[in-house]
């Protein structure tokens, strides 16, 4: 007799029995296939990039990829060249790190895959870089030959070469490169004593505005709101300030003669303005050749509001994200020391000696912890910023810079 089973009904013949057996097999196999898929997914889990960061292992030419939630190392990336003064900026999605090596190498690193996607040797001696507001152009600042080079952020294709030739007709070292609103960059020329504002809306034809700064600007920074660019001056007491909302922009001097009446001390390491602090509406700045932090008030023409005496010559002066604390590390011979300033009282509230050779500090995105690179002890230490207790220690080979992806959302970082 013919089997007359129709869709939606269970047949009683030979073919109906086969159909029932197939359905039963699928009922067993489907959960197994789902479980297998889930296990396969666990092997390489998808993750975001908001809590990622990198640690530069300067002597090894290597970089660690770390995460700040559980304070662990995820991977290492080799082949990055001379990292003795390396710096890093991030793509706007936080996935790619652009590593600027001292040997002029520029590397684009995929943090999720822990591999170098692109690398170019773009100069003989490089000191850092920046990425534009829209994340499309990476800029390298160079000592030799002095100048700025622009690259496509996706491919590292060269876009433009801007020689740093000042009003004296000579090349200068470039320092203090920072991204600005309006797809612009700012940079300082050390020997020429100039500040340049560079429009890169057409990155193949950048437009440069040149301003006089003062003697030997050694570093520069932009405020978090993108309005002010400051350059520290090595050749004289004071800083140069540019109001980027002003048209045309002009550079003016602030904090002139802050060391007047006292003999300057030997400078063992140049302070880094890039690690400066804005907190409590004030700017907290390292005083070159002094055992002090200067506090300037932007609301009062950037005049000096206070000074805080310190244990040594400050290198990085960095604010916790909420602005309540400023953490300071020091040049030799006090580079085993870190001090914490309470910005409400303007007093040092904690002096720590966590390790030898504290080169850099980096706060987690909301500031509950700070990571310290301990070069001479080959480790990175993590501290609770409320209790000052040590939370973790990670091995690292001569660590220097620590950079977290939260920088991708901030001007000048």
ChimeraX attribute file (.defattr): number of C-alpha atoms within 10 A of each C-alpha:
attribute: neighborCount
match mode: 1-to-1
recipient: residues
	/A:1	4
	/A:2	6
	/A:3	11
	/A:4	12
	/A:5	13
	/A:6	9
	/A:7	7
	/A:8	6
	/A:9	9
	/A:10	13
	/A:11	17
	/A:12	12
	/A:13	13
	/A:14	10
	/A:15	14
	/A:16	17
	/A:17	13
	/A:18	12
	/A:19	13
	/A:20	14
	/A:21	12
	/A:22	11
	/A:23	12
	/A:24	11
	/A:25	11
	/A:26	13
	/A:27	11
	/A:28	10
	/A:29	12
	/A:30	11
	/A:31	11
	/A:32	12
	/A:33	12
	/A:34	11
	/A:35	12
	/A:36	12
	/A:37	11
	/A:38	12
	/A:39	12
	/A:40	11
	/A:41	11
	/A:42	10
	/A:43	8
	/A:44	10
	/A:45	10
	/A:46	8
	/A:47	9
	/A:48	11
	/A:49	16
	/A:50	18
	/A:51	18
	/A:52	25
	/A:53	27
	/A:54	23
	/A:55	24
	/A:56	30
	/A:57	29
	/A:58	23
	/A:59	15
	/A:60	18
	/A:61	18
	/A:62	20
	/A:63	27
	/A:64	22
	/A:65	21
	/A:66	23
	/A:67	20
	/A:68	19
	/A:69	10
	/A:70	9
	/A:71	17
	/A:72	14
	/A:73	18
	/A:74	15
	/A:75	16
	/A:76	17
	/A:77	20
	/A:78	14
	/A:79	13
	/A:80	25
	/A:81	22
	/A:82	20
	/A:83	26
	/A:84	20
	/A:85	16
	/A:86	26
	/A:87	23
	/A:88	26
	/A:89	24
	/A:90	27
	/A:91	24
	/A:92	20
	/A:93	14
	/A:94	23
	/A:95	19
	/A:96	26
	/A:97	24
	/A:98	27
	/A:99	25
	/A:100	32
	/A:101	28
	/A:102	22
	/A:103	22
	/A:104	26
	/A:105	22
	/A:106	29
	/A:107	24
	/A:108	25
	/A:109	22
	/A:110	19
	/A:111	24
	/A:112	18
	/A:113	13
	/A:114	17
	/A:115	17
	/A:116	18
	/A:117	14
	/A:118	16
	/A:119	17
	/A:120	14
	/A:121	15
	/A:122	19
	/A:123	22
	/A:124	15
	/A:125	21
	/A:126	30
	/A:127	24
	/A:128	27
	/A:129	31
	/A:130	28
	/A:131	32
	/A:132	24
	/A:133	20
	/A:134	12
	/A:135	17
	/A:136	15
	/A:137	23
	/A:138	26
	/A:139	27
	/A:140	26
	/A:141	30
	/A:142	29
	/A:143	23
	/A:144	17
	/A:145	19
	/A:146	24
	/A:147	23
	/A:148	23
	/A:149	19
	/A:150	25
	/A:151	23
	/A:152	17
	/A:153	21
	/A:154	15
	/A:155	11
	/A:156	19
	/A:157	14
	/A:158	18
	/A:159	17
	/A:160	18
	/A:161	17
	/A:162	16
	/A:163	17
	/A:164	27
	/A:165	16
	/A:166	19
	/A:167	13
	/A:168	10
	/A:169	9
	/A:170	12
	/A:171	20
	/A:172	24
	/A:173	25
	/A:174	33
	/A:175	28
	/A:176	31
	/A:177	31
	/A:178	27
	/A:179	28
	/A:180	27
	/A:181	16
	/A:182	13
	/A:183	19
	/A:184	20
	/A:185	24
	/A:186	26
	/A:187	29
	/A:188	33
	/A:189	30
	/A:190	28
	/A:191	21
	/A:192	24
	/A:193	22
	/A:194	25
	/A:195	33
	/A:196	21
	/A:197	23
	/A:198	20
	/A:199	18
	/A:200	19
	/A:201	14
	/A:202	11
	/A:203	21
	/A:204	13
	/A:205	13
	/A:206	16
	/A:207	15
	/A:208	16
	/A:209	13
	/A:210	17
	/A:211	18
	/A:212	18
	/A:213	27
	/A:214	25
	/A:215	21
	/A:216	20
	/A:217	29
	/A:218	23
	/A:219	23
	/A:220	27
	/A:221	28
	/A:222	27
	/A:223	18
	/A:224	14
	/A:225	11
	/A:226	19
	/A:227	15
	/A:228	17
	/A:229	23
	/A:230	28
	/A:231	31
	/A:232	30
	/A:233	22
	/A:234	20
	/A:235	14
	/A:236	16
	/A:237	21
	/A:238	22
	/A:239	23
	/A:240	24
	/A:241	22
	/A:242	22
	/A:243	16
	/A:244	19
	/A:245	11
	/A:246	10
	/A:247	7
	/A:248	8
	/A:249	14
	/A:250	17
	/A:251	21
	/A:252	15
	/A:253	17
	/A:254	19
	/A:255	16
	/A:256	14
	/A:257	11
	/A:258	17
	/A:259	16
	/A:260	9
	/A:261	7
	/A:262	8
	/A:263	9
	/A:264	12
	/A:265	11
	/A:266	10
	/A:267	14
	/A:268	13
	/A:269	14
	/A:270	17
	/A:271	26
	/A:272	20
	/A:273	24
	/A:274	22
	/A:275	21
	/A:276	24
	/A:277	25
	/A:278	21
	/A:279	20
	/A:280	14
	/A:281	11
	/A:282	20
	/A:283	20
	/A:284	26
	/A:285	26
	/A:286	26
	/A:287	22
	/A:288	28
	/A:289	21
	/A:290	21
	/A:291	18
	/A:292	18
	/A:293	22
	/A:294	21
	/A:295	25
	/A:296	22
	/A:297	16
	/A:298	14
	/A:299	9
	/A:300	9
	/A:301	9
	/A:302	16
	/A:303	14
	/A:304	18
	/A:305	13
	/A:306	13
	/A:307	17
	/A:308	14
	/A:309	14
	/A:310	21
	/A:311	16
	/A:312	21
	/A:313	30
	/A:314	30
	/A:315	26
	/A:316	25
	/A:317	26
	/A:318	27
	/A:319	25
	/A:320	22
	/A:321	17
	/A:322	12
	/A:323	18
	/A:324	14
	/A:325	24
	/A:326	23
	/A:327	25
	/A:328	28
	/A:329	28
	/A:330	27
	/A:331	21
	/A:332	16
	/A:333	11
	/A:334	17
	/A:335	20
	/A:336	19
	/A:337	21
	/A:338	23
	/A:339	20
	/A:340	23
	/A:341	22
	/A:342	15
	/A:343	19
	/A:344	11
	/A:345	9
	/A:346	16
	/A:347	14
	/A:348	19
	/A:349	12
	/A:350	12
	/A:351	15
	/A:352	12
	/A:353	12
	/A:354	17
	/A:355	20
	/A:356	17
	/A:357	25
	/A:358	27
	/A:359	22
	/A:360	23
	/A:361	25
	/A:362	22
	/A:363	24
	/A:364	22
	/A:365	17
	/A:366	10
	/A:367	17
	/A:368	15
	/A:369	22
	/A:370	21
	/A:371	26
	/A:372	27
	/A:373	31
	/A:374	27
	/A:375	23
	/A:376	16
	/A:377	16
	/A:378	18
	/A:379	20
	/A:380	25
	/A:381	20
	/A:382	24
	/A:383	19
	/A:384	15
	/A:385	18
	/A:386	10
	/A:387	9
	/A:388	14
	/A:389	11
	/A:390	15
	/A:391	13
	/A:392	14
	/A:393	17
	/A:394	15
	/A:395	13
	/A:396	23
	/A:397	22
	/A:398	21
	/A:399	31
	/A:400	30
	/A:401	23
	/A:402	24
	/A:403	26
	/A:404	26
	/A:405	28
	/A:406	21
	/A:407	19
	/A:408	22
	/A:409	14
	/A:410	15
	/A:411	21
	/A:412	29
	/A:413	24
